[in-house]
Amino acid sequence: MYSSTKWNYFDTILAIILSTLLVTIGSLFFAILFELKFSQNDNLLSQDGKILLALLLLGIIIFITKIFNLPYINLILWVSVWTIFSLFFVISGVKINNEIYFYNFSLEIICSCLLSVLFLFPAVNLSIVKYGSNLWNFGFRKTKIEYFLSGIFYWIISLFIIAIWGWLIETLSLDFLLPPNSAKEVLKLAFENIFITIILVSIIVPICEEIFFRGFLINGLKKKFNIKYSLVISSIIFSFFHINIGSLFPTFILGICLGFIFIKSKSIYPSIFIHSMHNFLAVIISKFYL
């Protein structure tokens, strides 16, 4: 892997914590705005409860930033710009027949894209601002076409393993372990607009996730663990970030596949390509065959 990687495993832990806190605050922020503008109440927390929780999480972020002497000026700037963009989209949104639009686009899909971008800020801030790294350190470097082709081969193997897992779960009637159809859920949010769904699921999400879980996480973990352990740990974290218990094993296997491709090629491009192709296939199947 890259000998020039400057951040370490502890930075990756801090980035995971900060990313989780930031995305949670971002989600609360959108929930508050949606309730104020569209009377869209999720009934989980009161408006005051959401505000108090967001402030508490913000306080934890400030505490972590200060106690570990992390750079914060750029982070504040990026989050401020993100907040302005988010406000613009929500304020410009309209509710028609119980659906929320930004012009002809689903506002909820736009907010999901914004949360994916917000998720990246701590990792980028720690690596680029604190250590003066660049995109090359994340794996944005040229590689041979053979790694894209071998990536397809490993991806097919991972699909075969996931299929066996799904068959086993159905045979044992362990329905709670069946993975959700995330692509179908996104299609529903996008009002069945396949173009919007592909932009989110097959372009934005794979790029953001590969930068964080492969380009940042594996590179940081290898400073503490050997590359095999780094691959497994990053894949476990990748699977847990998909929350649903039914997604844990399939996402772990996919994470192993993507991480292995990244390690072999020393480039993030093949793993982005395979991740995008995987999600694209899920969208097409969900749209036309399920």
HUSULZI-V935521 format. One record per run of one state. SS is the DSSP state (helix for helix, strand for strand, loop for the rest). FROM is the first residue (numbers start at 1). LEN is the number of residues. Records with the same first field share a line. If there is no record, write none. Layout:
BEGIN
SS->FROM-LEN + FROM-LEN
END
This chain:
BEGIN
loop->1-8 + 39-8 + 68-5 + 93-1 + 97-2 + 103-2 + 132-3 + 139-6 + 172-3 + 178-4 + 190-4 + 222-5 + 241-4 + 266-3 + 289-2
helix->9-30 + 47-21 + 73-20 + 107-25 + 135-4 + 145-27 + 175-3 + 182-8 + 194-28 + 227-14 + 245-21 + 269-20
strand->94-3 + 99-4 + 105-2
END
